[in-house]
């Protein structure tokens, strides 16, 4: 039997606030802006509820969707396992629309234990949102930006799920 230690559960506790390292947010935003006008996507990795890195996925030839082929996805999962990290979520962009999950996003989501991030690039400032799949729908969740892994447990900036937000200094 294969171990699934690589598959994280960032929302294992209803009180968990997922954390995103600020330097990772900056790198993700840069990669997303480089992919514009295409949708950018990445697997988010770390431990527990703290995202410490990401793996960029290939761009889709369609500007309005993200999708991965089997080999690229399995190579990314192998990378996560080799690095002894956990897959904590998926991030993708909505280059021309608000960061609200689409019908297509919901239909294609197969990992309810993971976080689902959307960065809207249509406004003047990037709009970051995180969701959790629960009871057949995406529910907004709060997240916290942190400067280092240990900061996540002590202090940080909490970004509310019901407000438009972008990582500071991103």
Secondary structure, 3 states (H helix, E strand, C coil): CCCCCCECCCCCCCCCCEEEEHHHHHHHHHHHHHHCCCCCEEEEEEECCEEEEEEECCCCCCCCCCCCCHHHHHHHHHHHHHCCCEEEEEEEEECCCCCCCCHHHHHCCCCCCCEEEEEECCCCCCEEEEEEEECCEEEEECEEEECCCCHHHHCCEEECCCCCCCCCCC
